[in-house]
Amino acid sequence: MLKDSRHPLTPAYRRIVVKIGSQVLSRPDGTLDVTRMSALVDQVAELHKKGMEVILVSSGAVASGRSEVQPQRKLDQVEQRQLFSAVGQAILINRYYALFRDHGIVCGQVLTTKENFADRRHYLNQKRCMEVMLDNGVVPVINENDTVSVTELMFTDNDELSGLIASMMNAELLIMLSNVDGIFQGDPACGAELIREVQPRQDISTYITQNKSSFGRGGMRSKYGIAAKVAEEGITVVIANGRREGIITDLVSAGPSVPCTRFIAEKRSSAVKKWIAHSEGFAKGELHINEGCLQALGSSQARSLLPVGIDHIEGEFEKGDIVRIVSPDGTVLGVGKIRCDSETARRSLGKKGQKALIHYDYLYLEP
């Protein structure tokens, strides 16, 4: 049980996604920090017992495998990830299982790949799997299947995966744990202030560095991009330091007093729009629009994408595929779910009085 009882917890949120990064779970030598892992499980268990549904997106498989395996020859980066994760994922989930069992809680493993989010049917199958786990009091522990995810099949990092999961599962809060308190207005070592709150559509990208973590693939730029998009979909997002004692329970109960960067949520989006918003990487083709269409899409009114506004089409796609929307100058404006195949779409180009190629309900434009 938790030794720290500084505050009572009330179920302020129904469903939470907690992303635990590599820097939180790794020691300086790159091996798994079991003590930190245990402390985080204690906090999740407390939330669970208060009636909140918690989904974990956890790194740590590679760190777990690195602790157990000494390669017989020099391996390239992909081979290392595959070897260490193949061994480490079994170790990681067994540790989680044992730690949660000490609290009388069952956890279950969900391994996924980027391909599982590209198709709506596979997407919904994953969602139903996690819903039935939550309905039966099981804590899902999710990670990318590093043994088969290589190059273009990989998520950018688990920041991207946690955003997809939070969106898919209609979470109310996404907590992204790293080894820093959040986003600063400069170098924190030089006294720069922590940005504690980011309003909807507020651009703070000038404060983000390109630095990445030592053992993970992500960095603050990745976290910022995912946090801004997820908040736009109606989910509160917090970036915080996973090495602070009691950080998860503090964030849920203590609110603004906890050091962190909190992204304020906008009005909640529909489930389909959330899926589309995260689908740019799965696009099968491109619709290149003309200037008139660009102006119409930039207005405050809801607009569907009509054939008369399309200049030309690139790529081949089927009905229901995701396609990119590209401006006359080549800028990707967003993505949408197309209502017909590429051959049919090309036949309708430039014609008035035709059905929309992408209805507004299935159109996502970047802010």
Backbone hydrogen bonds, N-H to C=O, Kabsch-Sander energy under -0.5 kcal/mol:
donor,donor_aa,acceptor,acceptor_aa,energy
5,S,3,K,-0.7
12,A,10,T,-2.8
16,I,53,E,-3.0
17,V,173,L,-2.5
18,V,55,I,-2.9
19,K,17,V,-0.5
19,K,175,I,-3.3
20,I,18,V,-0.6
20,I,57,V,-2.5
21,G,19,K,-0.6
21,G,177,L,-1.6
24,V,21,G,-0.8
25,L,21,G,-1.6
26,S,22,S,-1.3
27,R,31,T,-3.2
30,G,27,R,-2.4
32,L,63,A,-0.7
33,D,25,L,-3.5
34,V,32,L,-1.1
37,M,33,D,-2.0
38,S,34,V,-2.4
39,A,35,T,-1.9
40,L,36,R,-2.0
41,V,37,M,-2.2
42,D,38,S,-2.2
43,Q,39,A,-1.4
44,V,40,L,-2.3
45,A,41,V,-2.8
46,E,42,D,-1.6
47,L,43,Q,-2.0
48,H,44,V,-2.6
49,K,45,A,-2.3
50,K,46,E,-0.9
50,K,47,L,-0.7
51,G,48,H,-1.6
52,M,47,L,-2.1
53,E,14,R,-2.9
54,V,52,M,-0.6
55,I,16,I,-2.6
56,L,140,P,-2.7
57,V,18,V,-2.8
58,S,56,L,-0.6
58,S,142,I,-2.2
59,S,20,I,-2.3
64,S,60,G,-2.3
65,G,61,A,-2.4
66,R,62,V,-2.5
67,S,63,A,-1.1
68,E,65,G,-1.2
69,V,65,G,-2.0
80,Q,76,D,-2.4
81,R,77,Q,-2.1
82,Q,78,V,-2.5
83,L,79,E,-2.8
84,F,80,Q,-2.9
85,S,81,R,-2.2
86,A,82,Q,-1.9
87,V,83,L,-1.8
88,G,84,F,-3.3
89,Q,85,S,-2.7
90,A,86,A,-0.5
91,I,87,V,-1.4
92,L,88,G,-3.3
93,I,89,Q,-2.4
94,N,90,A,-1.7
95,R,91,I,-2.2
96,Y,92,L,-2.4
97,Y,93,I,-2.7
98,A,94,N,-2.3
99,L,95,R,-2.6
100,F,96,Y,-2.7
101,R,97,Y,-2.2
102,D,98,A,-1.4
103,H,100,F,-1.5
104,G,101,R,-1.9
105,I,100,F,-2.3
106,V,137,G,-0.5
108,G,139,V,-2.2
110,V,141,V,-2.3
112,T,143,N,-1.8
114,K,153,L,-1.1
116,N,113,T,-1.2
117,F,114,K,-1.8
118,A,114,K,-0.5
118,A,115,E,-1.0
119,D,115,E,-0.9
123,Y,119,D,-2.6
124,L,120,R,-2.4
125,N,121,R,-2.0
126,Q,122,H,-2.3
127,K,123,Y,-2.0
128,R,124,L,-2.6
129,C,125,N,-2.0
130,M,126,Q,-2.1
131,E,127,K,-2.4
132,V,128,R,-2.3
133,M,129,C,-1.5
134,L,130,M,-2.4
135,D,131,E,-2.6
136,N,132,V,-1.0
136,N,133,M,-0.5
137,G,134,L,-1.8
138,V,133,M,-2.9
139,V,106,V,-2.4
141,V,108,G,-3.0
142,I,56,L,-3.3
142,I,140,P,-0.6
143,N,110,V,-1.8
145,N,112,T,-2.9
146,D,144,E,-1.8
148,V,145,N,-1.5
149,S,145,N,-1.7
150,V,148,V,-0.9
153,L,150,V,-2.6
154,M,151,T,-1.7
161,L,157,D,-1.5
162,S,158,N,-2.6
163,G,159,D,-2.0
164,L,160,E,-2.1
165,I,161,L,-2.5
166,A,162,S,-2.7
167,S,163,G,-2.1
168,M,164,L,-2.8
169,M,165,I,-2.7
170,N,167,S,-1.2
171,A,166,A,-2.3
172,E,15,R,-2.3
173,L,15,R,-1.0
174,L,236,T,-2.6
175,I,17,V,-3.0
176,M,174,L,-0.6
176,M,238,V,-3.4
177,L,19,K,-3.1
177,L,175,I,-0.7
178,S,240,A,-2.8
185,Q,193,E,-2.7
190,C,187,D,-1.7
191,G,188,P,-1.6
192,A,187,D,-1.7
195,I,183,I,-3.2
196,R,194,L,-0.9
198,V,262,R,-2.7
199,Q,197,E,-0.5
202,Q,199,Q,-2.3
204,I,202,Q,-0.7
207,Y,204,I,-1.9
208,I,205,S,-1.6
213,S,218,G,-2.1
220,M,211,N,-0.8
221,R,209,T,-0.5
223,K,219,G,-1.9
224,Y,220,M,-2.8
225,G,221,R,-2.3
226,I,222,S,-2.3
227,A,223,K,-2.9
228,A,224,Y,-2.6
229,K,225,G,-1.7
230,V,226,I,-2.8
231,A,227,A,-2.5
232,E,228,A,-1.6
233,E,229,K,-0.9
233,E,230,V,-0.6
234,G,231,A,-1.7
235,I,230,V,-1.5
236,T,172,E,-1.5
237,V,263,F,-1.6
238,V,174,L,-2.8
239,I,261,T,-2.5
240,A,176,M,-2.2
240,A,238,V,-0.5
242,G,178,S,-3.0
242,G,240,A,-0.7
244,R,241,N,-1.5
247,I,244,R,-1.5
250,D,246,G,-2.4
251,L,247,I,-2.3
252,V,248,I,-1.8
253,S,249,T,-1.9
254,A,250,D,-3.0
255,G,250,D,-0.7
257,S,254,A,-1.1
258,V,255,G,-1.8
261,T,239,I,-2.2
262,R,196,R,-2.1
262,R,260,C,-0.5
263,F,237,V,-3.5
263,F,261,T,-0.5
264,I,198,V,-2.5
264,I,262,R,-0.6
266,E,231,A,-2.7
269,S,233,E,-2.0
274,K,270,S,-2.0
275,W,271,A,-1.8
276,I,272,V,-2.5
277,A,273,K,-2.5
278,H,274,K,-1.0
278,H,275,W,-0.7
279,S,276,I,-2.0
282,F,279,S,-2.1
283,A,280,E,-1.3
284,K,322,I,-3.1
285,G,322,I,-0.6
286,E,314,E,-2.8
287,L,324,R,-2.9
288,H,286,E,-0.6
288,H,312,H,-2.7
289,I,287,L,-0.7
289,I,326,V,-2.5
290,N,309,G,-2.3
294,L,290,N,-2.1
295,Q,291,E,-2.2
296,A,292,G,-1.9
297,L,293,C,-2.7
298,G,294,L,-1.3
299,S,296,A,-1.1
305,L,358,I,-3.0
306,L,304,S,-0.7
309,G,306,L,-1.6
310,I,307,P,-1.8
311,D,288,H,-3.3
312,H,288,H,-1.4
314,E,286,E,-2.4
316,E,284,K,-0.5
320,G,338,I,-2.6
321,D,318,E,-2.1
323,V,336,G,-2.4
324,R,285,G,-2.7
325,I,334,G,-2.7
326,V,287,L,-2.8
326,V,324,R,-0.6
327,S,331,T,-3.0
330,G,327,S,-2.0
333,L,325,I,-3.2
333,L,331,T,-0.7
334,G,325,I,-1.1
335,V,364,Y,-2.3
336,G,323,V,-2.0
337,K,362,Y,-2.2
338,I,321,D,-2.3
338,I,336,G,-0.7
339,R,357,L,-2.3
342,S,317,F,-2.3
345,A,341,D,-2.3
346,R,342,S,-2.4
347,R,343,E,-1.6
348,S,344,T,-0.9
348,S,345,A,-0.7
349,L,346,R,-1.0
350,G,307,P,-2.3
351,K,348,S,-1.9
357,L,305,L,-2.3
358,I,305,L,-1.5
362,Y,359,H,-2.0
363,L,360,Y,-1.7
364,Y,335,V,-3.2
366,E,333,L,-3.3
